[in-house]
Amino acid sequence: MNSNGTTFTIIFLATILIFMMGYTYWKWKNKTMAQAEILPFLSSYTKLKSVWPAKIVIQEKDIIKFHEELKMKNIKLPEVTLSKMIEEELIKQMEKHFETSFYDHNKELPDRPNKYQLVQAYAQTFKKNMNYVPMLKRMAKRHKVKTSVKLLTEDIIKEVNKQAKREKTK
């Protein structure tokens, strides 16, 4: 290969590298700017009237409108990326709300509960309602308690039955 071919290859590779770095920066910058806008957008959805967060559905038209508002602020992201960011933040907000409410209803629960303490508190709070077990599982994981939704469900059912027997004997 001659020196012109080598020079061309080096310039070509440098151009690709610069382009990739620019694109990576552009994407990071836009995601960071969008993240700052997502919390205010979600606030109307996450100001929950109920104590326990139910499934929150954000209409597609609202996301499209929000996407357009971001474009007007020169924040450009694919709609799919924005939807994923919104969903991730919404889940975080719901989990935070769940944990706060769970501790409010179970004041005796230690800051770092073990699996049995979580199961007891859940059974006292929700009885046979298993709708929130996935949130309890994620809360347990944040507290370094390793378990599965299936095992939690089984343990909660056993605990509910134990608590019911104790109530009958009173």
Backbone hydrogen bonds, N-H to C=O, Kabsch-Sander energy under -0.5 kcal/mol:
donor,donor_aa,acceptor,acceptor_aa,energy
6,T,2,N,-2.0
7,T,3,S,-2.6
8,F,4,N,-2.5
9,T,5,G,-2.3
10,I,6,T,-2.4
11,I,7,T,-2.7
12,F,8,F,-2.8
13,L,9,T,-2.6
14,A,10,I,-2.5
15,T,11,I,-2.3
16,I,12,F,-2.1
17,L,13,L,-2.5
18,I,14,A,-2.6
19,F,15,T,-2.5
20,M,16,I,-2.6
21,M,17,L,-2.5
22,G,18,I,-2.5
23,Y,19,F,-2.7
24,T,20,M,-2.5
25,Y,21,M,-2.5
26,W,22,G,-2.8
27,K,23,Y,-2.8
28,W,24,T,-2.5
29,K,25,Y,-3.1
30,N,26,W,-2.4
31,K,27,K,-2.4
32,T,28,W,-2.6
33,M,29,K,-2.4
34,A,30,N,-2.4
35,Q,31,K,-2.5
36,A,32,T,-1.5
37,E,33,M,-0.9
37,E,34,A,-0.7
38,I,34,A,-1.6
39,L,35,Q,-1.0
41,F,37,E,-1.6
42,L,38,I,-2.7
43,S,39,L,-1.3
44,S,40,P,-0.5
44,S,41,F,-0.6
45,Y,42,L,-1.5
46,T,42,L,-2.3
47,K,43,S,-1.1
48,L,46,T,-2.3
57,V,55,K,-0.6
58,I,56,I,-0.5
59,Q,57,V,-0.6
62,D,59,Q,-0.6
63,I,59,Q,-1.6
64,I,60,E,-2.6
65,K,61,K,-2.3
66,F,62,D,-2.5
67,H,63,I,-2.7
68,E,64,I,-2.2
69,E,65,K,-2.2
70,L,66,F,-2.3
71,K,67,H,-2.1
72,M,68,E,-2.0
73,K,69,E,-1.0
73,K,70,L,-0.5
74,N,71,K,-1.8
75,I,70,L,-2.9
76,K,74,N,-0.7
77,L,75,I,-0.6
82,L,78,P,-2.3
83,S,79,E,-2.7
84,K,80,V,-2.2
85,M,81,T,-2.4
86,I,82,L,-2.6
87,E,83,S,-2.5
88,E,84,K,-2.5
89,E,85,M,-2.2
90,L,86,I,-2.6
91,I,87,E,-2.3
92,K,88,E,-2.0
93,Q,89,E,-2.4
94,M,90,L,-2.5
95,E,91,I,-2.6
96,K,92,K,-2.3
97,H,93,Q,-2.4
98,F,94,M,-2.7
99,E,95,E,-2.6
100,T,96,K,-2.3
101,S,97,H,-2.5
102,F,98,F,-2.9
103,Y,99,E,-2.5
104,D,100,T,-2.1
105,H,101,S,-1.9
106,N,102,F,-0.9
109,L,106,N,-2.1
118,L,114,N,-2.1
119,V,115,K,-2.6
120,Q,116,Y,-2.7
121,A,117,Q,-2.3
122,Y,118,L,-2.7
123,A,119,V,-2.7
124,Q,120,Q,-2.3
125,T,121,A,-2.2
126,F,122,Y,-3.4
127,K,122,Y,-0.6
127,K,123,A,-1.4
129,N,126,F,-2.2
130,M,128,K,-0.8
133,V,130,M,-1.3
136,L,132,Y,-2.3
137,K,133,V,-2.7
138,R,134,P,-2.0
139,M,135,M,-2.3
140,A,136,L,-2.9
141,K,137,K,-2.3
142,R,138,R,-2.0
143,H,139,M,-1.3
144,K,141,K,-1.8
145,V,140,A,-3.0
146,K,144,K,-0.6
147,T,145,V,-0.6
152,L,148,S,-2.6
153,T,149,V,-2.7
154,E,150,K,-2.4
155,D,151,L,-2.7
156,I,152,L,-2.8
157,I,153,T,-2.4
158,K,154,E,-2.1
159,E,155,D,-2.4
160,V,156,I,-2.9
161,N,157,I,-2.2
162,K,158,K,-2.2
163,Q,159,E,-2.8
164,A,160,V,-2.3
165,K,161,N,-2.1
166,R,162,K,-2.2
167,E,163,Q,-2.1
168,K,164,A,-1.9
169,T,165,K,-1.6
170,K,166,R,-0.6
170,K,167,E,-0.6
